[in-house]
């Protein structure tokens, strides 16, 4: 295995600081915080159906379930298109959609 060698005399630990402030990392943190906030609001919002609110409060609804709504156009989408846009397998997306359908988050149509 080949490795890039670094001249330790010119390497400074402060050069690793960019990893903490890298745009991709910051966006990832923002996305996780957004998902956490959505789940918290679902657990405590009176407008959310009680069954779904209870699932969210017990931590049974995850960010993965919320991601479906992020990739689902208002007019609907085929399962394969939804899986592709979310970067998931059709089987994994099918499992999530089945759960979300049972909870009333989405509806399936032929």
Secondary structure as a PSIPRED ss2 file (coil, helix, strand):
# PSIPRED VFORMAT (PSIPRED V4.0)

   1 X C   1.000  0.000  0.000
   2 X C   1.000  0.000  0.000
   3 X C   1.000  0.000  0.000
   4 X C   1.000  0.000  0.000
   5 X C   1.000  0.000  0.000
   6 X C   1.000  0.000  0.000
   7 X C   1.000  0.000  0.000
   8 X C   1.000  0.000  0.000
   9 X C   1.000  0.000  0.000
  10 X C   1.000  0.000  0.000
  11 X C   1.000  0.000  0.000
  12 X C   1.000  0.000  0.000
  13 X H   0.000  1.000  0.000
  14 X H   0.000  1.000  0.000
  15 X H   0.000  1.000  0.000
  16 X H   0.000  1.000  0.000
  17 X H   0.000  1.000  0.000
  18 X H   0.000  1.000  0.000
  19 X H   0.000  1.000  0.000
  20 X H   0.000  1.000  0.000
  21 X H   0.000  1.000  0.000
  22 X C   1.000  0.000  0.000
  23 X H   0.000  1.000  0.000
  24 X H   0.000  1.000  0.000
  25 X H   0.000  1.000  0.000
  26 X H   0.000  1.000  0.000
  27 X H   0.000  1.000  0.000
  28 X H   0.000  1.000  0.000
  29 X H   0.000  1.000  0.000
  30 X H   0.000  1.000  0.000
  31 X H   0.000  1.000  0.000
  32 X H   0.000  1.000  0.000
  33 X H   0.000  1.000  0.000
  34 X H   0.000  1.000  0.000
  35 X H   0.000  1.000  0.000
  36 X H   0.000  1.000  0.000
  37 X H   0.000  1.000  0.000
  38 X H   0.000  1.000  0.000
  39 X H   0.000  1.000  0.000
  40 X H   0.000  1.000  0.000
  41 X H   0.000  1.000  0.000
  42 X H   0.000  1.000  0.000
  43 X H   0.000  1.000  0.000
  44 X H   0.000  1.000  0.000
  45 X C   1.000  0.000  0.000
  46 X C   1.000  0.000  0.000
  47 X C   1.000  0.000  0.000
  48 X C   1.000  0.000  0.000
  49 X C   1.000  0.000  0.000
  50 X H   0.000  1.000  0.000
  51 X H   0.000  1.000  0.000
  52 X H   0.000  1.000  0.000
  53 X H   0.000  1.000  0.000
  54 X H   0.000  1.000  0.000
  55 X H   0.000  1.000  0.000
  56 X H   0.000  1.000  0.000
  57 X H   0.000  1.000  0.000
  58 X C   1.000  0.000  0.000
  59 X C   1.000  0.000  0.000
  60 X C   1.000  0.000  0.000
  61 X C   1.000  0.000  0.000
  62 X C   1.000  0.000  0.000
  63 X H   0.000  1.000  0.000
  64 X H   0.000  1.000  0.000
  65 X H   0.000  1.000  0.000
  66 X H   0.000  1.000  0.000
  67 X H   0.000  1.000  0.000
  68 X H   0.000  1.000  0.000
  69 X H   0.000  1.000  0.000
  70 X H   0.000  1.000  0.000
  71 X H   0.000  1.000  0.000
  72 X C   1.000  0.000  0.000
  73 X C   1.000  0.000  0.000
  74 X C   1.000  0.000  0.000
  75 X C   1.000  0.000  0.000
  76 X C   1.000  0.000  0.000
  77 X C   1.000  0.000  0.000
  78 X C   1.000  0.000  0.000
  79 X H   0.000  1.000  0.000
  80 X H   0.000  1.000  0.000
  81 X H   0.000  1.000  0.000
  82 X H   0.000  1.000  0.000
  83 X H   0.000  1.000  0.000
  84 X H   0.000  1.000  0.000
  85 X H   0.000  1.000  0.000
  86 X H   0.000  1.000  0.000
  87 X C   1.000  0.000  0.000
  88 X C   1.000  0.000  0.000
  89 X C   1.000  0.000  0.000
  90 X H   0.000  1.000  0.000
  91 X H   0.000  1.000  0.000
  92 X H   0.000  1.000  0.000
  93 X H   0.000  1.000  0.000
  94 X H   0.000  1.000  0.000
  95 X H   0.000  1.000  0.000
  96 X H   0.000  1.000  0.000
  97 X H   0.000  1.000  0.000
  98 X H   0.000  1.000  0.000
  99 X H   0.000  1.000  0.000
 100 X H   0.000  1.000  0.000
 101 X H   0.000  1.000  0.000
 102 X H   0.000  1.000  0.000
 103 X H   0.000  1.000  0.000
 104 X C   1.000  0.000  0.000
 105 X C   1.000  0.000  0.000
 106 X C   1.000  0.000  0.000
 107 X C   1.000  0.000  0.000
 108 X C   1.000  0.000  0.000
 109 X C   1.000  0.000  0.000
 110 X C   1.000  0.000  0.000
